[in-house]
Amino acid sequence: DRLVQLLWGLGPRWVVCGDFNRAAEAWVPPGWLVVPTPPVATYPASVPTEAIDYGLVEGMAAEAEVLDSDASDHLPVLIVTSRP
């Protein structure tokens, strides 16, 4: 809830990415851009079953790709943004 409050107070363009420990549909307000879309499982990296690593984007177009890597227990997410 605190993160949602902070994000509402940001300016017109922002990106927040990370391991949110739960699916976006469980807490992200409707209308916010979540990438990758549709959600892609990223945890655990060895056999992903949970889509808990993603980005929230406001004021920009964005695309995301989950990369294959064994560098962590989560798969990395590459997010590319562009101004509208």
TORVEX-749118 format. One record per atom (N, C-alpha, C, O): residue in one letter; chain; x, y, z; residue number from 1; atom name. Coordinates in nm, 4 decimals. Each point is the difference from the previous one (the first is absolute). Last residue first. Layout:
  type  mol      east     north        up  seq  atom
     A    A         X         Y         Z  NUM    CA
...
***
This chain:
  type  mol      east     north        up  seq  atom
     P    A    0.6317    0.8571   -2.5483   84     N
     P    A   -0.1095   -0.0062   -0.0978   84    CA
     P    A    0.0148    0.1038   -0.1095   84     C
     P    A   -0.0840    0.0075   -0.0897   84     O
     R    A    0.5056   -0.2373    0.3448   83     N
     R    A   -0.0969    0.1063    0.0210   83    CA
     R    A   -0.1082   -0.0094   -0.1068   83     C
     R    A    0.0267   -0.0383   -0.1139   83     O
     S    A    0.2405   -0.3912    0.2954   82     N
     S    A    0.0132    0.1072   -0.0980   82    CA
     S    A   -0.1080    0.1032    0.0280   82     C
     S    A   -0.1101   -0.0332    0.0440   82     O
     T    A    0.3906   -0.4464    0.1820   81     N
     T    A   -0.1045    0.1027   -0.0026   81    CA
     T    A    0.0245    0.0978   -0.1136   81     C
     T    A    0.1118    0.0125   -0.0500   81     O
     V    A    0.0179   -0.5453    0.2359   80     N
     V    A    0.0391    0.1082   -0.0908   80    CA
     V    A   -0.1166    0.0970   -0.0071   80     C
     V    A   -0.1127   -0.0390   -0.0303   80     O
     I    A    0.3087   -0.3988    0.3559   79     N
     I    A   -0.1089    0.0928   -0.0313   79    CA
     I    A    0.0546    0.1144   -0.0838   79     C
     I    A    0.0986    0.0637    0.0370   79     O
     L    A    0.0200   -0.5988    0.1530   78     N
     L    A    0.0520    0.1142   -0.0740   78    CA
     L    A   -0.1182    0.0865   -0.0413   78     C
     L    A   -0.0916   -0.0473   -0.0674   78     O
     V    A    0.1841   -0.3371    0.4697   77     N
     V    A   -0.0965    0.0592   -0.0922   77    CA
     V    A    0.0637    0.1234   -0.0631   77     C
     V    A    0.0421    0.0919    0.0701   77     O
     P    A    0.1367   -0.5901    0.1906   76     N
     P    A    0.0029    0.1455   -0.0203   76    CA
     P    A   -0.1048    0.0448   -0.1016   76     C
     P    A   -0.0394   -0.0752   -0.0893   76     O
     L    A    0.0045   -0.3573    0.4337   75     N
     L    A    0.0406    0.0340   -0.1359   75    CA
     L    A   -0.0007    0.1519   -0.0153   75     C
     L    A   -0.0891    0.0662    0.0532   75     O
     H    A    0.1867   -0.3237    0.4209   74     N
     H    A   -0.1052    0.0596   -0.0818   74    CA
     H    A    0.0542    0.0200   -0.1407   74     C
     H    A    0.1197    0.0225   -0.0175   74     O
     D    A    0.1610   -0.1859    0.3520   73     N
     D    A   -0.1133   -0.0911    0.0153   73    CA
     D    A   -0.1248    0.0541   -0.0691   73     C
     D    A   -0.1036   -0.0667   -0.0011   73     O
     S    A    0.5979    0.1779   -0.1915   72     N
     S    A   -0.0787    0.0287    0.1192   72    CA
     S    A   -0.1054   -0.1076    0.0160   72     C
     S    A   -0.0159   -0.0859   -0.0867   72     O
     A    A    0.3212    0.0829   -0.2794   71     N
     A    A    0.0775    0.0875    0.0885   71    CA
     A    A   -0.0712    0.0280    0.1323   71     C
     A    A    0.0617    0.0523    0.0928   71     O
     D    A   -0.1612   -0.3086   -0.5256   70     N
     D    A    0.0087   -0.0717    0.1275   70    CA
     D    A    0.0787    0.0817    0.1029   70     C
     D    A    0.0545   -0.0561    0.0950   70     O
     S    A   -0.3796    0.1629   -0.5647   69     N
     S    A    0.1263    0.0162    0.0715   69    CA
     S    A   -0.0042   -0.0808    0.1278   69     C
     S    A   -0.1055   -0.0152    0.0616   69     O
     D    A   -0.2056    0.2125   -0.5108   68     N
     D    A    0.0424   -0.1275    0.0565   68    CA
     D    A    0.1374    0.0187    0.0635   68     C
     D    A    0.0960    0.0357   -0.0682   68     O
     L    A   -0.4971    0.3515    0.0033   67     N
     L    A    0.1211   -0.0594   -0.0548   67    CA
     L    A    0.0330   -0.1310    0.0701   67     C
     L    A   -0.0354   -0.0198    0.1162   67     O
     V    A   -0.4182    0.3464   -0.2318   66     N
     V    A    0.0644   -0.0784    0.1043   66    CA
     V    A    0.1162   -0.0738   -0.0642   66     C
     V    A   -0.0163   -0.0692   -0.1005   66     O
     E    A   -0.2240    0.5449   -0.0525   65     N
     E    A    0.0346   -0.1367   -0.0380   65    CA
     E    A    0.0661   -0.0675    0.1195   65     C
     E    A    0.0885    0.0583    0.0627   65     O
     A    A   -0.4100    0.4157   -0.2204   64     N
     A    A    0.0873   -0.0746    0.0909   64    CA
     A    A    0.0189   -0.1409   -0.0506   64     C
     A    A   -0.0851   -0.0568   -0.0684   64     O
     E    A   -0.0872    0.6108   -0.0608   63     N
     E    A   -0.0036   -0.1416   -0.0335   63    CA
     E    A    0.0962   -0.0696    0.0941   63     C
     E    A    0.0967    0.0602    0.0466   63     O
     A    A   -0.3758    0.4540   -0.0896   62     N
     A    A    0.1023   -0.0915    0.0491   62    CA
     A    A   -0.0245   -0.1410   -0.0502   62     C
     A    A   -0.1135   -0.0420   -0.0224   62     O
     A    A   -0.0243    0.6255    0.0101   61     N
     A    A   -0.0247   -0.1336   -0.0534   61    CA
     A    A    0.1124   -0.0900    0.0511   61     C
     A    A    0.1109    0.0473    0.0247   61     O
     M    A   -0.2687    0.3837    0.2618   60     N
     M    A    0.0864   -0.0464   -0.1080   60    CA
     M    A   -0.0529   -0.1321   -0.0537   60     C
     M    A   -0.0718   -0.0727    0.0685   60     O
     G    A   -0.1081    0.3052    0.3203   59     N
     G    A    0.0353    0.1100   -0.0885   59    CA
     G    A    0.0919   -0.0364   -0.1145   59     C
     G    A    0.0535    0.0885   -0.0666   59     O
     E    A   -0.0565   -0.4163    0.4766   58     N
     E    A   -0.0984    0.1076   -0.0153   58    CA
     E    A    0.0548    0.1055   -0.0950   58     C
     E    A    0.1143    0.0435    0.0145   58     O
     V    A   -0.0338   -0.5957    0.1799   57     N
     V    A    0.0426    0.1113   -0.0849   57    CA
     V    A   -0.1127    0.1011   -0.0125   57     C
     V    A   -0.1154   -0.0371   -0.0214   57     O
     L    A    0.3314   -0.4326    0.2945   56     N
     L    A   -0.1156    0.0888   -0.0054   56    CA
     L    A    0.0458    0.1251   -0.0724   56     C
     L    A    0.1042    0.0565    0.0332   56     O
     G    A    0.0936   -0.5981   -0.0264   55     N
     G    A    0.0147    0.1448    0.0089   55    CA
     G    A   -0.1351    0.0684   -0.0039   55     C
     G    A   -0.0947   -0.0495   -0.0610   55     O
     Y    A    0.2949   -0.4653    0.2426   54     N
     Y    A   -0.0600    0.0739   -0.1105   54    CA
     Y    A    0.0256    0.1486    0.0200   54     C
     Y    A    0.0591    0.0415    0.0997   54     O
     D    A   -0.0563   -0.5654    0.1473   53     N
     D    A    0.1013    0.0977   -0.0415   53    CA
     D    A   -0.0535    0.0712   -0.1239   53     C
     D    A   -0.0262   -0.0636   -0.1021   53     O
     I    A   -0.2084   -0.3006    0.3019   52     N
     I    A    0.0135    0.0995    0.1074   52    CA
     I    A    0.1085    0.1045   -0.0279   52     C
     I    A    0.0237    0.0878    0.0829   52     O
     A    A   -0.2994   -0.5376   -0.2627   51     N
     A    A    0.0312    0.1250   -0.0718   51    CA
     A    A    0.0083    0.1133    0.1020   51     C
     A    A   -0.0937    0.0784    0.0151   51     O
     E    A    0.1613   -0.6472    0.0171   50     N
     E    A   -0.0598    0.1221    0.0537   50    CA
     E    A    0.0474    0.1228   -0.0782   50     C
     E    A    0.1194    0.0165   -0.0250   50     O
     T    A    0.0331   -0.4697   -0.0593   49     N
     T    A   -0.1439   -0.0202    0.0180   49    CA
     T    A   -0.0712    0.1265    0.0470   49     C
     T    A   -0.1229    0.0057   -0.0031   49     O
     P    A    0.6342   -0.2297   -0.2179   48     N
     P    A   -0.0846    0.1133    0.0397   48    CA
     P    A   -0.1486   -0.0347    0.0057   48     C
     P    A   -0.0553   -0.0598   -0.0923   48     O
     V    A    0.5264   -0.1940    0.1392   47     N
     V    A   -0.1282   -0.0426   -0.0571   47    CA
     V    A   -0.1031    0.1068    0.0393   47     C
     V    A   -0.0731   -0.0182    0.0974   47     O
     S    A    0.5243    0.1203   -0.0148   46     N
     S    A    0.0212   -0.1351   -0.0522   46    CA
     S    A   -0.1252   -0.0560   -0.0681   46     C
     S    A    0.0107   -0.0660   -0.1034   46     O
     A    A   -0.0026    0.4951    0.3321   45     N
     A    A    0.0647    0.0024   -0.1313   45    CA
     A    A    0.0125   -0.1392   -0.0603   45     C
     A    A   -0.0075   -0.0152   -0.1219   45     O
     P    A   -0.3977    0.1229    0.4604   44     N
     P    A    0.1457   -0.0033    0.0082   44    CA
     P    A    0.0618   -0.0149   -0.1387   44     C
     P    A   -0.0630   -0.0546   -0.0906   44     O
     Y    A   -0.2102    0.3633    0.0274   43     N
     Y    A    0.0522   -0.0589    0.1236   43    CA
     Y    A   -0.0653   -0.1341    0.0253   43     C
     Y    A   -0.1203   -0.0157   -0.0205   43     O
     T    A    0.0084    0.3087   -0.3476   42     N
     T    A    0.1427    0.0317    0.0148   42    CA
     T    A    0.0636   -0.0665    0.1216   42     C
     T    A    0.1214    0.0078    0.0186   42     O
     A    A   -0.5864    0.0163   -0.3930   41     N
     A    A    0.0573   -0.0564    0.1222   41    CA
     A    A    0.1519    0.0211    0.0020   41     C
     A    A    0.0690   -0.0249   -0.0988   41     O
     V    A   -0.4227    0.3507   -0.1520   40     N
     V    A    0.0879   -0.1138   -0.0294   40    CA
     V    A    0.0606   -0.0475    0.1312   40     C
     V    A    0.0499    0.0810    0.0781   40     O
     P    A   -0.5055    0.2429   -0.2748   39     N
     P    A    0.1027   -0.0364    0.0989   39    CA
     P    A    0.0767   -0.1257   -0.0413   39     C
     P    A   -0.0540   -0.0914   -0.0623   39     O
     P    A   -0.1490    0.3691   -0.3418   38     N
     P    A   -0.0539   -0.0547    0.1236   38    CA
     P    A    0.1130   -0.0383    0.0956   38     C
     P    A    0.1160   -0.0089   -0.0400   38     O
     T    A    0.0485    0.3335   -0.0667   37     N
     T    A   -0.1421   -0.0255   -0.0154   37    CA
     T    A   -0.0176   -0.0936   -0.1189   37     C
     T    A    0.0446    0.0309   -0.1105   37     O
     P    A    0.3859    0.1380    0.4777   36     N
     P    A   -0.0572   -0.0440   -0.1268   36    CA
     P    A   -0.1505   -0.0248    0.0084   36     C
     P    A   -0.0549   -0.0343    0.1047   36     O
     V    A    0.0868    0.4001    0.1064   35     N
     V    A    0.0709   -0.0757   -0.1035   35    CA
     V    A    0.0908   -0.1030    0.0658   35     C
     V    A    0.0588    0.0300    0.1039   35     O
     V    A   -0.5040    0.3399   -0.0151   34     N
     V    A    0.0868   -0.1015    0.0603   34    CA
     V    A    0.0646   -0.0764   -0.1148   34     C
     V    A   -0.0692   -0.0464   -0.0906   34     O
     L    A   -0.2271    0.5322    0.1768   33     N
     L    A    0.0692   -0.0880   -0.0934   33    CA
     L    A    0.0951   -0.0905    0.0762   33     C
     L    A    0.0891    0.0473    0.0706   33     O
     W    A   -0.5644    0.1684    0.1149   32     N
     W    A    0.1447    0.0195   -0.0008   32    CA
     W    A    0.0624   -0.0999   -0.0969   32     C
     W    A   -0.0454   -0.1140   -0.0104   32     O
     G    A   -0.4248    0.1059    0.0971   31     N
     G    A    0.0406    0.1079   -0.0888   31    CA
     G    A    0.1492    0.0282   -0.0008   31     C
     G    A    0.0495    0.0653   -0.0919   31     O
     P    A   -0.2901   -0.2836    0.5253   30     N
     P    A   -0.0378   -0.0140   -0.1408   30    CA
     P    A    0.0450    0.1212   -0.0811   30     C
     P    A   -0.0050    0.1133    0.0479   30     O
     P    A    0.2825   -0.2395    0.3964   29     N
     P    A   -0.1295    0.0583   -0.0386   29    CA
     P    A   -0.0295   -0.0207   -0.1491   29     C
     P    A    0.0919    0.0012   -0.0819   29     O
     V    A    0.2086   -0.3404    0.3842   28     N
     V    A    0.0179    0.1167   -0.0871   28    CA
     V    A   -0.1371    0.0541   -0.0423   28     C
     V    A   -0.0848   -0.0765   -0.0457   28     O
     W    A    0.1498   -0.3313    0.3214   27     N
     W    A    0.0144    0.1282    0.0699   27    CA
     W    A    0.0089    0.1236   -0.0888   27     C
     W    A   -0.0216    0.1109    0.0489   27     O
     A    A   -0.0398   -0.5944   -0.1748   26     N
     A    A   -0.0357   -0.0040    0.1428   26    CA
     A    A    0.0064    0.1370    0.0668   26     C
     A    A   -0.0548    0.0180    0.1088   26     O
     E    A    0.1876   -0.1195   -0.5680   25     N
     E    A   -0.1461    0.0082    0.0129   25    CA
     E    A   -0.0468   -0.0031    0.1452   25     C
     E    A   -0.1159    0.0304    0.0286   25     O
     A    A    0.5827   -0.0855   -0.1430   24     N
     A    A   -0.0487    0.1380   -0.0164   24    CA
     A    A   -0.1504    0.0094    0.0201   24     C
     A    A   -0.0480    0.0967    0.0592   24     O
     A    A    0.3302   -0.4849    0.1903   23     N
     A    A   -0.0438    0.0338   -0.1350   23    CA
     A    A   -0.0576    0.1412   -0.0052   23     C
     A    A   -0.0597    0.0475    0.0966   23     O
     R    A    0.4317   -0.1632    0.2703   22     N
     R    A   -0.1355   -0.0448   -0.0309   22    CA
     R    A   -0.0388    0.0513   -0.1381   22     C
     R    A    0.0569    0.0965   -0.0510   22     O
     N    A    0.3780   -0.0132    0.2404   21     N
     N    A   -0.0425   -0.1118    0.0848   21    CA
     N    A   -0.1469   -0.0383   -0.0123   21     C
     N    A   -0.0481   -0.0845    0.0755   21     O
     F    A    0.3572    0.4122   -0.3134   20     N
     F    A   -0.1063    0.0518    0.0852   20    CA
     F    A   -0.0605   -0.1063    0.0912   20     C
     F    A   -0.0889    0.0301    0.0796   20     O
     D    A    0.5483    0.1048   -0.3735   19     N
     D    A   -0.0615   -0.1205    0.0538   19    CA
     D    A   -0.1032    0.0475    0.1010   19     C
     D    A    0.0351    0.0427    0.1100   19     O
     G    A    0.1011    0.3030   -0.5054   18     N
     G    A    0.0576   -0.0802    0.1062   18    CA
     G    A   -0.0709   -0.1308    0.0257   18     C
     G    A   -0.0879   -0.0427   -0.0747   18     O
     C    A    0.0663    0.5999   -0.1458   17     N
     C    A    0.0169   -0.1411   -0.0348   17    CA
     C    A    0.0498   -0.0765    0.1211   17     C
     C    A    0.0650    0.0557    0.0884   17     O
     V    A   -0.2887    0.4434   -0.2866   16     N
     V    A    0.0397   -0.0698    0.1213   16    CA
     V    A    0.0035   -0.1482   -0.0344   16     C
     V    A   -0.0986   -0.0555   -0.0483   16     O
     V    A    0.0663    0.5749   -0.2068   15     N
     V    A    0.0105   -0.1454   -0.0152   15    CA
     V    A    0.0465   -0.0551    0.1341   15     C
     V    A    0.0970    0.0494    0.0575   15     O
     W    A   -0.3335    0.4473   -0.2838   14     N
     W    A    0.0798   -0.0773    0.0942   14    CA
     W    A   -0.0032   -0.1473   -0.0356   14     C
     W    A   -0.0906   -0.0479   -0.0682   14     O
     R    A   -0.1199    0.5896   -0.0487   13     N
     R    A    0.0712   -0.1150   -0.0590   13    CA
     R    A    0.0813   -0.0701    0.1076   13     C
     R    A    0.0773    0.0629    0.0723   13     O
     P    A   -0.3582    0.3225    0.0283   12     N
     P    A   -0.0697   -0.0601   -0.1130   12    CA
     P    A    0.0688   -0.1220   -0.0609   12     C
     P    A   -0.0648   -0.0780   -0.0698   12     O
     G    A    0.1549    0.1968    0.5938   11     N
     G    A   -0.0286    0.0833   -0.1164   11    CA
     G    A   -0.0600   -0.0795   -0.1148   11     C
     G    A   -0.0449   -0.1130    0.0187   11     O
     L    A   -0.0272   -0.0557    0.4946   10     N
     L    A    0.1107    0.0290   -0.0913   10    CA
     L    A   -0.0464    0.0849   -0.1177   10     C
     L    A   -0.1196    0.0180   -0.0228   10     O
     G    A   -0.1570   -0.2082    0.3889    9     N
     G    A    0.0552    0.1326    0.0200    9    CA
     G    A    0.1146    0.0364   -0.0924    9     C
     G    A    0.0500    0.1123    0.0054    9     O
     W    A   -0.2736   -0.5430    0.0057    8     N
     W    A   -0.1014    0.0987   -0.0364    8    CA
     W    A    0.0575    0.1416    0.0088    8     C
     W    A   -0.0437    0.0890   -0.0729    8     O
     L    A    0.3109   -0.4481    0.2242    7     N
     L    A   -0.0050    0.0093   -0.1455    7    CA
     L    A   -0.1047    0.0996   -0.0472    7     C
     L    A    0.0220    0.0686   -0.0998    7     O
     L    A    0.0154   -0.1639    0.5649    6     N
     L    A    0.1184    0.0706   -0.0494    6    CA
     L    A   -0.0049    0.0188   -0.1511    6     C
     L    A    0.0333    0.1072   -0.0505    6     O
     Q    A   -0.3736   -0.3659    0.2525    5     N
     Q    A   -0.0115    0.1409    0.0396    5    CA
     Q    A    0.1176    0.0818   -0.0528    5     C
     Q    A   -0.0190    0.1105   -0.0508    5     O
     V    A    0.0356   -0.5746   -0.0101    4     N
     V    A   -0.1036    0.0583   -0.0852    4    CA
     V    A   -0.0163    0.1480    0.0322    4     C
     V    A   -0.0100    0.0820   -0.0913    4     O
     L    A    0.2949   -0.3277    0.3691    3     N
     L    A    0.0591    0.0209   -0.1318    3    CA
     L    A   -0.1013    0.0627   -0.0948    3     C
     L    A    0.0356    0.0903   -0.0757    3     O
     R    A   -0.1868   -0.2166    0.5029    2     N
     R    A    0.0884    0.1166    0.0072    2    CA
     R    A    0.0632    0.0295   -0.1354    2     C
     R    A    0.0108    0.1163   -0.0388    2     O
     D    A   -0.2777   -0.5018    0.0927    1     N
     D    A   -0.0816    0.1199    0.0000    1    CA
     D    A    0.0862    0.1266    0.0000    1     C
     D    A   -0.0326    0.0996   -0.0645    1     O
***
